[in-house]
Amino acid sequence: MRFNCKKKISTLFIFFFVGANAQDNDWRSQYVKWNLGVNYGLGKVEQNPNGQSEYYNKFSTSLSVDVALIENDVFDSSPLYLQPFIELSLPVKNPYNSGTKFSTYSGGVHLKKHINSGNFKSNFFVFGGGKLQFVVWDLKYGENKNYRHTEMDYVLSAGGGFVFFNQLELSLNYSKGLSNAYYSANVYDGLKKMNSINMGIRFTLANNWWFSNK
């Protein structure tokens, strides 16, 4: 499982850098931009019967595309973007129970709004949206026995960020899971919901191959 996850994440990086090497200067390229992101999330699972909450550290990588929804006379100054994305996490070990771990595979869309001043894009932005997330569990029981199964979670997110050097973004957001998809330390307590605070960094292409040779 760990090998497959690393392989998929490596594929995202290869896809990103191949695209970066195929860039072409074009006025239209401001309207579609590819991004590669690295994210850290501190997740909190709902309280167990003892009244205690449990926390998880999760690292993930994402591939997204910003599609401008509004044209502007000033180059690369659209204030509103639609942002579809996919996200893969590294395996997350349960710090309270070494016999359980999970990985997540997600796809969703955000609406991103820059706080523009006139026709010029501000470095500050806010965003919100949701994603469909598959949580793949690997549970150990007995001697050398593993049980794997998948839960589905619907996650809503909202946050903001800041753009540095036009190609580097830092963001902070809060995510709320709507489905019972996570085990606590005692798997017999049943599945619970998870909310998280997430920090991310995204590398954005100045121009992209979407419009190359068109």
matplotlib code that plots the C-alpha trace (Angstrom):
import matplotlib.pyplot as plt

x = [0.0, 2.8, 4.6, 1.5, 0.9, 4.5, 4.2, 1.1, 2.5, 5.7, 3.5, 1.9, 5.4, 6.4, 3.2, 3.7, 7.4, 6.7, 4.1, 6.4, 9.0, 6.3, 5.3, 4.6, 4.1, 0.5, -2.0, -4.6, -2.5, -3.5, -6.9, -5.9, -3.1, -1.8, -0.6, 1.2, 0.6, 1.9, -0.4, -0.4, -3.5, -4.2, -7.3, -9.5, -11.8, -15.0, -14.9, -14.8, -17.0, -14.4, -15.0, -11.5, -10.7, -8.0, -5.7, -4.0, -1.2, -1.7, 0.5, -0.7, 0.0, -2.4, -2.7, -5.1, -6.0, -7.2, -9.8, -10.5, -14.2, -13.9, -11.8, -9.8, -8.0, -5.0, -2.9, -3.5, -5.9, -9.1, -10.6, -12.5, -11.4, -12.9, -10.4, -10.9, -8.3, -7.3, -5.4, -3.5, -2.2, 0.6, -0.4, -1.5, -0.7, -3.1, -0.9, -3.3, -3.4, -0.5, -2.8, -4.7, -3.7, -5.4, -4.8, -7.1, -7.8, -9.9, -11.3, -13.2, -13.6, -13.0, -14.2, -11.3, -11.8, -9.0, -9.6, -8.9, -8.3, -9.7, -8.4, -5.4, -5.3, -4.6, -2.2, -4.9, -7.6, -10.3, -11.8, -14.4, -15.8, -15.9, -14.5, -15.4, -12.9, -12.2, -10.6, -8.9, -8.3, -5.8, -6.7, -4.6, -6.2, -5.0, -1.6, -0.5, -4.0, -5.1, -8.5, -8.8, -11.9, -12.9, -15.2, -16.5, -16.5, -17.9, -15.8, -16.5, -13.7, -13.2, -10.1, -7.8, -4.2, -1.5, 0.4, 4.2, 6.2, 3.1, 3.9, 3.9, 0.8, 0.4, -3.0, -4.9, -8.3, -10.8, -12.4, -15.4, -16.2, -19.9, -19.6, -18.6, -15.5, -12.8, -11.9, -10.8, -8.2, -10.8, -12.2, -15.2, -16.4, -17.5, -16.8, -16.7, -16.4, -13.2, -12.6, -9.2, -7.1, -4.9, -1.9, -0.8, 1.8, 1.2, 3.6, 1.8, 2.9, 3.2, 2.1, 1.0, 0.8, -3.0, -3.1, 0.2, 0.1, -3.6]
y = [0.0, 2.4, 1.6, 2.2, 5.6, 6.8, 5.7, 7.7, 10.8, 10.5, 10.4, 13.7, 15.3, 13.9, 15.1, 18.6, 19.0, 17.7, 20.3, 23.0, 22.2, 22.5, 26.1, 28.6, 32.4, 33.2, 35.8, 33.1, 31.0, 33.3, 31.7, 28.1, 27.3, 24.0, 23.8, 21.2, 21.4, 19.9, 19.9, 19.3, 18.6, 18.3, 16.2, 15.8, 12.8, 13.2, 12.4, 8.7, 7.3, 8.5, 12.1, 12.4, 13.6, 12.1, 13.9, 12.8, 14.3, 13.9, 14.9, 14.9, 16.2, 17.7, 18.5, 21.3, 23.6, 27.2, 28.2, 31.9, 32.7, 36.5, 38.2, 41.3, 43.9, 43.6, 40.4, 37.7, 39.7, 37.6, 37.9, 34.6, 31.1, 27.6, 25.2, 21.4, 19.2, 15.7, 14.9, 11.8, 11.3, 9.4, 6.5, 7.9, 5.7, 5.9, 7.3, 5.6, 2.2, 0.8, -1.7, 0.8, 3.1, 4.8, 6.6, 9.1, 9.7, 12.8, 14.8, 18.1, 21.7, 25.1, 28.5, 31.0, 34.7, 37.3, 40.5, 42.8, 46.5, 47.9, 45.8, 44.5, 41.2, 41.2, 38.8, 37.9, 35.4, 33.4, 30.1, 27.5, 24.2, 20.5, 17.2, 13.5, 11.6, 7.8, 6.7, 3.3, 1.6, -1.1, -2.9, -5.5, -8.2, -11.5, -12.8, -11.5, -10.8, -7.7, -6.3, -3.6, -1.6, 1.8, 4.5, 7.5, 11.0, 14.3, 17.2, 20.9, 23.5, 27.2, 29.3, 31.9, 32.5, 34.7, 34.7, 35.2, 35.9, 35.1, 31.4, 30.4, 30.3, 29.7, 28.8, 27.9, 26.4, 24.5, 21.3, 19.6, 15.9, 15.1, 11.3, 8.7, 7.4, 7.3, 4.8, 6.0, 4.1, 1.4, 0.3, -1.2, 2.3, 2.5, 5.1, 8.8, 12.2, 14.1, 17.9, 19.4, 22.5, 22.4, 24.3, 24.1, 25.4, 25.4, 26.0, 27.6, 27.7, 31.2, 29.9, 26.5, 24.1, 24.2, 26.7, 25.7, 25.4, 26.5]
z = [0.0, 0.9, -2.3, -4.4, -2.7, -3.2, -6.8, -7.4, -5.7, -7.8, -10.9, -9.9, -9.6, -13.0, -14.7, -13.2, -14.3, -17.8, -18.1, -16.8, -19.5, -22.2, -21.4, -24.1, -23.7, -24.6, -23.5, -23.1, -20.7, -17.8, -17.8, -17.1, -14.6, -13.2, -9.6, -7.5, -3.7, -0.5, 2.5, 6.2, 8.2, 11.9, 12.2, 15.2, 15.6, 17.6, 21.3, 22.3, 25.1, 27.6, 26.5, 24.9, 21.4, 19.2, 16.8, 13.6, 11.5, 7.8, 4.9, 1.3, -2.2, -4.7, -8.3, -9.3, -12.1, -11.8, -14.4, -14.6, -14.6, -15.3, -18.0, -17.2, -19.3, -17.0, -17.7, -15.1, -13.0, -12.9, -9.5, -9.6, -10.3, -10.4, -9.0, -9.5, -7.8, -6.8, -3.6, -2.3, 1.2, 2.7, 5.0, 8.4, 11.4, 14.4, 17.2, 19.8, 18.2, 16.1, 14.5, 12.4, 9.6, 6.7, 3.4, 1.6, -2.1, -2.8, -5.6, -5.4, -6.4, -4.8, -5.7, -5.2, -4.9, -5.0, -3.1, -6.1, -6.0, -9.2, -12.1, -10.3, -8.5, -4.8, -3.2, -0.7, -1.6, 0.1, -1.1, -0.2, -1.6, -1.0, -1.9, -2.1, 0.0, 0.0, 3.3, 2.9, 6.2, 7.0, 10.3, 12.0, 14.1, 15.5, 14.4, 11.0, 9.8, 8.0, 7.1, 4.5, 3.6, 2.3, 3.8, 1.9, 3.4, 2.2, 3.3, 3.2, 3.4, 3.7, 4.2, 2.7, 1.6, 0.2, -3.1, -3.1, -6.3, -8.5, -8.4, -4.8, -2.5, 1.2, 2.5, 5.7, 5.9, 8.1, 6.9, 8.2, 7.5, 7.1, 7.2, 9.9, 8.2, 10.9, 13.7, 17.1, 19.1, 19.9, 16.6, 18.5, 19.3, 15.7, 13.0, 13.7, 11.9, 11.6, 11.3, 10.5, 10.2, 7.1, 5.9, 2.3, -0.1, -3.9, -6.8, -9.8, -13.4, -14.8, -18.2, -19.3, -22.2, -22.3, -25.2, -26.8, -30.6, -30.6]

ax = plt.figure().add_subplot(projection="3d")
ax.plot(x, y, z, "-o")
ax.set_aspect("equal")
plt.show()
